[in-house]
Each structure stands twice: as structure tokens, then as C-alpha cells.
Amino acid sequence: MRLLQRGRRLSLPESRPMPSVGPGCHELRINDRNVSWRIVHLVAADAVVILGVFEKKTAKTPRPVIEACRNRLRRYRRAVGEAAGEDD
């Protein structure tokens, strides 16, 4: 997270784009002993916005996680005055 805050762009294997959530969204991959964690986030102009954190148990991101992250992204964009469909 600190690297993201400092402006570093991460790519595979640490992070992958999540266009299914929204433009500019990514999934950060964190492996911790026997658990794989994922942090769905958006790097905005003035913040790293955490949209969701979950334990990865399957190859695909669960649909409820994607929907929850989309809803949080919409609420965030509304709060900062961005249009929900704009690219970052």
C-alpha cells in the first residue's frame, strides 16, 4: 500500500487490473502463510481508495465482492463529484 501511496504502479504478479469493478481499479495480491488476500483499490489523485478486502478462495473473484466494490466506487465518485463512468 505504501508503494501505491508513493505513486508506484504495480503490475502482475503483485497487482492486476479489475475492469469488472471500474476504470482504474486494481486487485492487490497479498499472500500470508496459508491465506491469499486481495485488496480491490483505486488510485485516485489524492488517495488510495480501498473498495474491498477479501480472502481469495477460488480462481474467480466472487460476484458479490465485485458488486460490493462497484457500489463503493459509485459512492466514492459521487462524494468527490466524479461521474461514475469517467476514466481516471
MODELLER restraints for C-alpha pairs under 7 A, 6 or more apart:
rsr = mdl.restraints
at = mdl.atoms
rsr.add(forms.Gaussian(group=physical.xy_distance, feature=features.Distance(at['CA:5:A'], at['CA:48:A']), mean=6.42, stdev=0.5))
rsr.add(forms.Gaussian(group=physical.xy_distance, feature=features.Distance(at['CA:14:A'], at['CA:28:A']), mean=5.97, stdev=0.5))
rsr.add(forms.Gaussian(group=physical.xy_distance, feature=features.Distance(at['CA:14:A'], at['CA:29:A']), mean=5.29, stdev=0.5))
rsr.add(forms.Gaussian(group=physical.xy_distance, feature=features.Distance(at['CA:15:A'], at['CA:26:A']), mean=6.50, stdev=0.5))
rsr.add(forms.Gaussian(group=physical.xy_distance, feature=features.Distance(at['CA:15:A'], at['CA:27:A']), mean=5.42, stdev=0.5))
rsr.add(forms.Gaussian(group=physical.xy_distance, feature=features.Distance(at['CA:15:A'], at['CA:28:A']), mean=4.39, stdev=0.5))
rsr.add(forms.Gaussian(group=physical.xy_distance, feature=features.Distance(at['CA:15:A'], at['CA:29:A']), mean=5.74, stdev=0.5))
rsr.add(forms.Gaussian(group=physical.xy_distance, feature=features.Distance(at['CA:16:A'], at['CA:26:A']), mean=5.46, stdev=0.5))
rsr.add(forms.Gaussian(group=physical.xy_distance, feature=features.Distance(at['CA:16:A'], at['CA:27:A']), mean=5.38, stdev=0.5))
rsr.add(forms.Gaussian(group=physical.xy_distance, feature=features.Distance(at['CA:16:A'], at['CA:28:A']), mean=6.81, stdev=0.5))
rsr.add(forms.Gaussian(group=physical.xy_distance, feature=features.Distance(at['CA:17:A'], at['CA:25:A']), mean=6.02, stdev=0.5))
rsr.add(forms.Gaussian(group=physical.xy_distance, feature=features.Distance(at['CA:17:A'], at['CA:26:A']), mean=4.25, stdev=0.5))
rsr.add(forms.Gaussian(group=physical.xy_distance, feature=features.Distance(at['CA:17:A'], at['CA:27:A']), mean=6.30, stdev=0.5))
rsr.add(forms.Gaussian(group=physical.xy_distance, feature=features.Distance(at['CA:18:A'], at['CA:25:A']), mean=5.17, stdev=0.5))
rsr.add(forms.Gaussian(group=physical.xy_distance, feature=features.Distance(at['CA:18:A'], at['CA:26:A']), mean=4.75, stdev=0.5))
rsr.add(forms.Gaussian(group=physical.xy_distance, feature=features.Distance(at['CA:18:A'], at['CA:27:A']), mean=6.24, stdev=0.5))
rsr.add(forms.Gaussian(group=physical.xy_distance, feature=features.Distance(at['CA:19:A'], at['CA:25:A']), mean=6.38, stdev=0.5))
rsr.add(forms.Gaussian(group=physical.xy_distance, feature=features.Distance(at['CA:21:A'], at['CA:66:A']), mean=5.84, stdev=0.5))
rsr.add(forms.Gaussian(group=physical.xy_distance, feature=features.Distance(at['CA:21:A'], at['CA:69:A']), mean=6.34, stdev=0.5))
rsr.add(forms.Gaussian(group=physical.xy_distance, feature=features.Distance(at['CA:21:A'], at['CA:70:A']), mean=5.15, stdev=0.5))
rsr.add(forms.Gaussian(group=physical.xy_distance, feature=features.Distance(at['CA:22:A'], at['CA:70:A']), mean=6.80, stdev=0.5))
rsr.add(forms.Gaussian(group=physical.xy_distance, feature=features.Distance(at['CA:23:A'], at['CA:87:A']), mean=5.53, stdev=0.5))
rsr.add(forms.Gaussian(group=physical.xy_distance, feature=features.Distance(at['CA:23:A'], at['CA:88:A']), mean=6.69, stdev=0.5))
rsr.add(forms.Gaussian(group=physical.xy_distance, feature=features.Distance(at['CA:24:A'], at['CA:42:A']), mean=5.96, stdev=0.5))
rsr.add(forms.Gaussian(group=physical.xy_distance, feature=features.Distance(at['CA:24:A'], at['CA:87:A']), mean=6.96, stdev=0.5))
rsr.add(forms.Gaussian(group=physical.xy_distance, feature=features.Distance(at['CA:24:A'], at['CA:88:A']), mean=5.93, stdev=0.5))
rsr.add(forms.Gaussian(group=physical.xy_distance, feature=features.Distance(at['CA:25:A'], at['CA:40:A']), mean=6.93, stdev=0.5))
rsr.add(forms.Gaussian(group=physical.xy_distance, feature=features.Distance(at['CA:25:A'], at['CA:41:A']), mean=5.58, stdev=0.5))
rsr.add(forms.Gaussian(group=physical.xy_distance, feature=features.Distance(at['CA:25:A'], at['CA:42:A']), mean=4.63, stdev=0.5))
rsr.add(forms.Gaussian(group=physical.xy_distance, feature=features.Distance(at['CA:26:A'], at['CA:40:A']), mean=5.64, stdev=0.5))
rsr.add(forms.Gaussian(group=physical.xy_distance, feature=features.Distance(at['CA:26:A'], at['CA:41:A']), mean=5.46, stdev=0.5))
rsr.add(forms.Gaussian(group=physical.xy_distance, feature=features.Distance(at['CA:26:A'], at['CA:42:A']), mean=6.38, stdev=0.5))
rsr.add(forms.Gaussian(group=physical.xy_distance, feature=features.Distance(at['CA:27:A'], at['CA:38:A']), mean=6.12, stdev=0.5))
rsr.add(forms.Gaussian(group=physical.xy_distance, feature=features.Distance(at['CA:27:A'], at['CA:39:A']), mean=5.46, stdev=0.5))
rsr.add(forms.Gaussian(group=physical.xy_distance, feature=features.Distance(at['CA:27:A'], at['CA:40:A']), mean=4.40, stdev=0.5))
rsr.add(forms.Gaussian(group=physical.xy_distance, feature=features.Distance(at['CA:27:A'], at['CA:41:A']), mean=6.35, stdev=0.5))
rsr.add(forms.Gaussian(group=physical.xy_distance, feature=features.Distance(at['CA:28:A'], at['CA:38:A']), mean=5.52, stdev=0.5))
rsr.add(forms.Gaussian(group=physical.xy_distance, feature=features.Distance(at['CA:28:A'], at['CA:39:A']), mean=5.01, stdev=0.5))
rsr.add(forms.Gaussian(group=physical.xy_distance, feature=features.Distance(at['CA:28:A'], at['CA:40:A']), mean=6.32, stdev=0.5))
rsr.add(forms.Gaussian(group=physical.xy_distance, feature=features.Distance(at['CA:29:A'], at['CA:37:A']), mean=6.15, stdev=0.5))
rsr.add(forms.Gaussian(group=physical.xy_distance, feature=features.Distance(at['CA:29:A'], at['CA:38:A']), mean=4.99, stdev=0.5))
rsr.add(forms.Gaussian(group=physical.xy_distance, feature=features.Distance(at['CA:29:A'], at['CA:39:A']), mean=6.83, stdev=0.5))
rsr.add(forms.Gaussian(group=physical.xy_distance, feature=features.Distance(at['CA:30:A'], at['CA:36:A']), mean=5.81, stdev=0.5))
rsr.add(forms.Gaussian(group=physical.xy_distance, feature=features.Distance(at['CA:30:A'], at['CA:37:A']), mean=5.01, stdev=0.5))
rsr.add(forms.Gaussian(group=physical.xy_distance, feature=features.Distance(at['CA:30:A'], at['CA:38:A']), mean=6.12, stdev=0.5))
rsr.add(forms.Gaussian(group=physical.xy_distance, feature=features.Distance(at['CA:31:A'], at['CA:37:A']), mean=6.10, stdev=0.5))
rsr.add(forms.Gaussian(group=physical.xy_distance, feature=features.Distance(at['CA:35:A'], at['CA:55:A']), mean=6.82, stdev=0.5))
rsr.add(forms.Gaussian(group=physical.xy_distance, feature=features.Distance(at['CA:36:A'], at['CA:55:A']), mean=5.85, stdev=0.5))
rsr.add(forms.Gaussian(group=physical.xy_distance, feature=features.Distance(at['CA:36:A'], at['CA:56:A']), mean=5.36, stdev=0.5))
rsr.add(forms.Gaussian(group=physical.xy_distance, feature=features.Distance(at['CA:37:A'], at['CA:54:A']), mean=5.77, stdev=0.5))
rsr.add(forms.Gaussian(group=physical.xy_distance, feature=features.Distance(at['CA:37:A'], at['CA:55:A']), mean=4.54, stdev=0.5))
rsr.add(forms.Gaussian(group=physical.xy_distance, feature=features.Distance(at['CA:37:A'], at['CA:56:A']), mean=5.58, stdev=0.5))
rsr.add(forms.Gaussian(group=physical.xy_distance, feature=features.Distance(at['CA:38:A'], at['CA:53:A']), mean=5.63, stdev=0.5))
rsr.add(forms.Gaussian(group=physical.xy_distance, feature=features.Distance(at['CA:38:A'], at['CA:54:A']), mean=5.45, stdev=0.5))
rsr.add(forms.Gaussian(group=physical.xy_distance, feature=features.Distance(at['CA:38:A'], at['CA:55:A']), mean=6.26, stdev=0.5))
rsr.add(forms.Gaussian(group=physical.xy_distance, feature=features.Distance(at['CA:38:A'], at['CA:56:A']), mean=6.37, stdev=0.5))
rsr.add(forms.Gaussian(group=physical.xy_distance, feature=features.Distance(at['CA:39:A'], at['CA:50:A']), mean=6.97, stdev=0.5))
rsr.add(forms.Gaussian(group=physical.xy_distance, feature=features.Distance(at['CA:39:A'], at['CA:52:A']), mean=5.71, stdev=0.5))
rsr.add(forms.Gaussian(group=physical.xy_distance, feature=features.Distance(at['CA:39:A'], at['CA:53:A']), mean=4.50, stdev=0.5))
rsr.add(forms.Gaussian(group=physical.xy_distance, feature=features.Distance(at['CA:39:A'], at['CA:54:A']), mean=6.75, stdev=0.5))
rsr.add(forms.Gaussian(group=physical.xy_distance, feature=features.Distance(at['CA:40:A'], at['CA:50:A']), mean=6.17, stdev=0.5))
rsr.add(forms.Gaussian(group=physical.xy_distance, feature=features.Distance(at['CA:40:A'], at['CA:51:A']), mean=5.35, stdev=0.5))
rsr.add(forms.Gaussian(group=physical.xy_distance, feature=features.Distance(at['CA:40:A'], at['CA:52:A']), mean=5.03, stdev=0.5))
rsr.add(forms.Gaussian(group=physical.xy_distance, feature=features.Distance(at['CA:40:A'], at['CA:53:A']), mean=6.34, stdev=0.5))
rsr.add(forms.Gaussian(group=physical.xy_distance, feature=features.Distance(at['CA:41:A'], at['CA:48:A']), mean=6.75, stdev=0.5))
rsr.add(forms.Gaussian(group=physical.xy_distance, feature=features.Distance(at['CA:41:A'], at['CA:49:A']), mean=5.44, stdev=0.5))
rsr.add(forms.Gaussian(group=physical.xy_distance, feature=features.Distance(at['CA:41:A'], at['CA:50:A']), mean=4.54, stdev=0.5))
rsr.add(forms.Gaussian(group=physical.xy_distance, feature=features.Distance(at['CA:41:A'], at['CA:51:A']), mean=5.23, stdev=0.5))
rsr.add(forms.Gaussian(group=physical.xy_distance, feature=features.Distance(at['CA:42:A'], at['CA:48:A']), mean=5.82, stdev=0.5))
rsr.add(forms.Gaussian(group=physical.xy_distance, feature=features.Distance(at['CA:42:A'], at['CA:49:A']), mean=5.08, stdev=0.5))
rsr.add(forms.Gaussian(group=physical.xy_distance, feature=features.Distance(at['CA:42:A'], at['CA:50:A']), mean=6.70, stdev=0.5))
rsr.add(forms.Gaussian(group=physical.xy_distance, feature=features.Distance(at['CA:43:A'], at['CA:49:A']), mean=6.24, stdev=0.5))
rsr.add(forms.Gaussian(group=physical.xy_distance, feature=features.Distance(at['CA:51:A'], at['CA:69:A']), mean=5.03, stdev=0.5))
rsr.add(forms.Gaussian(group=physical.xy_distance, feature=features.Distance(at['CA:51:A'], at['CA:72:A']), mean=5.97, stdev=0.5))
rsr.add(forms.Gaussian(group=physical.xy_distance, feature=features.Distance(at['CA:51:A'], at['CA:73:A']), mean=6.63, stdev=0.5))
rsr.add(forms.Gaussian(group=physical.xy_distance, feature=features.Distance(at['CA:52:A'], at['CA:69:A']), mean=5.85, stdev=0.5))
rsr.add(forms.Gaussian(group=physical.xy_distance, feature=features.Distance(at['CA:74:A'], at['CA:84:A']), mean=5.74, stdev=0.5))
rsr.add(forms.Gaussian(group=physical.xy_distance, feature=features.Distance(at['CA:77:A'], at['CA:83:A']), mean=6.46, stdev=0.5))
rsr.add(forms.Gaussian(group=physical.xy_distance, feature=features.Distance(at['CA:77:A'], at['CA:84:A']), mean=6.09, stdev=0.5))
